[in-house]
């Protein structure tokens, strides 16, 4: 009796995309029908920003990762079909951003993500 092979999530591709400012690499990790929910000071839990589908998510990622700032994936944990990670960022003027994400996978691709982020004020 053999073991079934399940698609796995590539955490190193996630790291390379984040730290390499590659929106295209990050977009490739999402399923076509993925949903991304963002909660922060401006889009609070009762009214989060929600992006539907890979195209909308890609537009947001292109905006974020084209900015003049550093991005670092601090921690990443994969358990079954769930991934959690933290990301720290810094703008040239010293303003820092910290985010944490929880993702659900299907066939090794992200189908749902909730991202909570906070900035220095």
QUIRA-V441241 format. One record per residue. N is the residue number from 1. SS is DSSP state (@ for helix, = for strand, . for the rest). PSI is psi in whole degrees, -180 to 180 (none if undefined). OMEGA is omega in degrees with one decimal (none if undefined). Layout:
BEGIN
<<N/SS/PSI/OMEGA> <N/SS/PSI/OMEGA>>
END
This chain:
BEGIN
<<1/./125/-178.9> <2/./173/177.2> <3/./140/178.6> <4/./138/177.9> <5/./124/178.1> <6/./144/176.3> <7/./138/179.9> <8/./158/178.4> <9/./133/-176.3> <10/./92/-178.3> <11/@/-30/177.8> <12/@/-33/174.7> <13/@/-38/176.1> <14/@/-49/179.0> <15/@/-48/-179.6> <16/@/-40/178.7> <17/@/-46/-179.5> <18/@/-55/-173.7> <19/@/-21/178.2> <20/./6/178.5> <21/./39/-175.5> <22/./94/177.8> <23/@/-36/-179.5> <24/@/-44/178.5> <25/@/-41/178.9> <26/@/-43/180.0> <27/@/-36/-178.3> <28/./-16/-179.7> <29/./-10/-176.6> <30/=/145/171.9> <31/=/157/179.5> <32/=/-37/-175.2> <33/=/23/-177.3> <34/=/158/175.5> <35/=/135/179.8> <36/=/125/178.7> <37/=/129/-178.7> <38/=/129/177.2> <39/=/129/176.9> <40/./-165/-177.6> <41/./-36/-176.2> <42/./-27/-179.1> <43/./81/-171.8> <44/./168/-172.5> <45/@/-34/-179.5> <46/@/-16/178.9> <47/@/64/-177.6> <48/./160/169.7> <49/=/130/179.8> <50/=/127/176.1> <51/=/130/-178.1> <52/=/124/175.7> <53/@/156/-176.7> <54/@/-36/-177.6> <55/@/-46/178.5> <56/@/-41/178.7> <57/@/-41/179.4> <58/@/-42/178.4> <59/@/-44/179.8> <60/@/-45/-179.6> <61/@/-39/178.4> <62/@/-40/177.2> <63/@/-52/-175.7> <64/@/-49/-172.9> <65/@/0/173.1> <66/./-8/-178.9> <67/./153/177.9> <68/./89/179.9> <69/=/162/176.1> <70/=/151/177.5> <71/=/136/178.3> <72/=/129/172.8> <73/=/117/-175.2> <74/=/-48/-178.5> <75/=/152/175.6> <76/=/131/179.8> <77/=/132/175.9> <78/=/128/175.0> <79/=/110/-178.3> <80/./-122/-178.8> <81/./29/177.3> <82/=/142/177.4> <83/=/136/173.7> <84/=/139/176.5> <85/=/159/173.5> <86/=/148/-179.4> <87/=/134/175.4> <88/=/142/-176.2> <89/=/157/176.8> <90/=/131/174.2> <91/=/159/-179.6> <92/./-28/-179.5> <93/./3/177.1> <94/./-8/177.7> <95/./131/-178.4> <96/=/151/176.5> <97/=/138/175.3> <98/=/133/177.9> <99/=/154/174.1> <100/=/141/-178.1> <101/=/144/170.5> <102/=/128/-176.4> <103/=/149/173.7> <104/=/138/-177.4> <105/=/154/168.5> <106/=/123/-178.8> <107/./37/177.0> <108/./2/179.6> <109/=/151/178.2> <110/=/126/176.6> <111/=/-26/176.4> <112/=/139/176.1> <113/=/135/169.9> <114/=/122/-178.0> <115/=/126/176.4> <116/=/128/-175.4> <117/=/151/178.3> <118/=/142/178.7> <119/=/156/166.6> <120/./145/175.6> <121/./none/none>>
END
